[in-house]
Amino acid sequence: GAGAAMIKCILVVNNQGKARLVRFYYDVPVDRQKHILQSVYRIVSTRIDDQSCCFATDESIFGPDHKIIYRHFATLYFIFVADSAESELGVLDLIQVFVQVLDSCFENVCELDLIYHFDRVNYILDEIVMAGMVLETNAELIVQAIKETKKLENEGSTFGF
């Protein structure tokens, strides 16, 4: 309800602005999602990494009550948009956790992993954030959960499912 910290959306875009992961936790029409993606990409990509911090806002897109929090790793921008109740440093940590878990699942995640293992990436994200609420911030526990699930999937497949 009101007052609970929420993640509004999670976007992973490459250096050219192509979306590699798009997750909205509230109802947004698809054409509006495209517009949001382009605007947010423009904001983060036009900043010079060294001097500017990893926080931005854009009231024209999200209204007054939000923060755009992002990290730039190699060819990818990991962008989380949260409401103002969410702690900025907390969300930065969350991005770090997401990247860390991706790294351990894909041995140094790269853009191709996000394309070819789309379902696994989404699954990993679901372990961390569900319906806009942060579920888990311990990378090791998340990796453990994913390994368990993979093991179950692999065991399951021996029964011909």
N, C-alpha and C positions, 0 to 999 in steps of 0.2 A: 504493500500500500504506500501511502504518502510517507515521505521521509526516509524510506529505505533506499540505500545507495543502489544505483542501477547502472549497468553497462547498456548503452543504447545500441551501439553497433560495433562490429569488429571488421576491419578491412585489411587485407594484405594486398598491396599493389606493387608492381615492379617499377623500376626506374623510368620506364616509358609511360607509366600510368595505367597499365593493363591490370585488371583485377585478377588476383589469384585466389582470393577467398573473400567472400562477402557474406556477412551474417548480420541481419537486423533483428533486434529483439523487441521491435514494435512494428505495427502495420505501416508499411511504406509501399506505395505503388511502384512497380518496376521502373517506369520512366523517371520517377522521382529518385529512385535508388541510383540510377545512372548519373543524374545531376549531382547528387550528394557526393558520389564517388569522385566525379571530375573536380568538384569544388574543393573537396578535402585534399585530393592529390595536389591540386594547384597550390594550396596553402603550404603543405609540408615540403613539396619539392622545390619551392622557390626560396626556401630559407637556407642560409648557409649553415651547414651542420655545426661548424666549430663554435660560432659565437652564440647561436640561438639555442634556447633550451628546447625540450621536447614537448612543450605545451603550446596550444593555440586555442582560439575560439572562433566561431563564426555564427553570430546571432541570426544572420539571414537564413541559415539552414536549420539550426537546431534550437533557436530561441535563446533566451538569456541563461537558462539553467543547464549549462553543459561545459565540458572540457574536451578538447581533442588532445589525446596523449599518444605520442608515437615514438618509435625507435627506428633507426635506419640501419639495416644490416646488409652489407654487400649490395645485392641488386634488389633488395626488398624493403619496403616500408611496412612495418606492422603498426596499424593505427587502431586505437581503441577510443571510442567516443563514449564518455560517461557523463552522468549528471553531476551536479556540483557537490552532492553529498559524498561522492566517491573520492577517496584520497588520491591525489596525483601520484605521490610516490608509491602508494599501494598498487596503482594501475601500472606504473613503470615496472614494478616488481613482477606483476602479472604477465606483462609482455615478455620479460626476461624468462619467467617460468615456462611460458608457451614455447619460446624459441629453444630453451634448454631441453624440453621434452621432445620437441621435433628433432633436435640434434641427436638425442640418444636413440630415437626410433629410426632415424634415417642416416646415422653416422654423418653428422654435419649436413644439416638440411640445405637444399638448394632449391631454386625455383622449379626445376623439373620435378622434384618430389611432390611439390604442391599440385602440379598438373597431373602427374601419373598416379599419385596416391591420394587423390582428392578425398575419397571416403575415409581413409585412415586419419587424414588431417582433421576432417570434420569430427570424427570420433574423438580425437585427442582434445579438440576444442570443447566438446561436450563434457569431457571429464573436468574441465577447468571452469567453464561458465555455462550455466543452464538457465534459459529464460531470462537472461540478463543479470542473474545473481551469481556472484563468485562462489564456486563450490569448494575448490581445493587450490591451495597455493604451494603445496609441497611437491616439488618436481619429482622427487624419488617415489613418493606414493603414487603419483600419476603414472609414471613409467611402469611401476609395479602392476598397477591395475590394467594397463594396456597389455603388458606381457601375459598376465593371467588370461585375459580375454583372448589373446592370440593363441595361447596354449589350448584353451577350450575349443576355439575354432578349429585348430589343427587336429585335436583329438576327435572332435565331432566329425571331421571329414573322413576319418577312417571307417565310420559307420555308414558311409555312402550318403550322408545328408548333403 
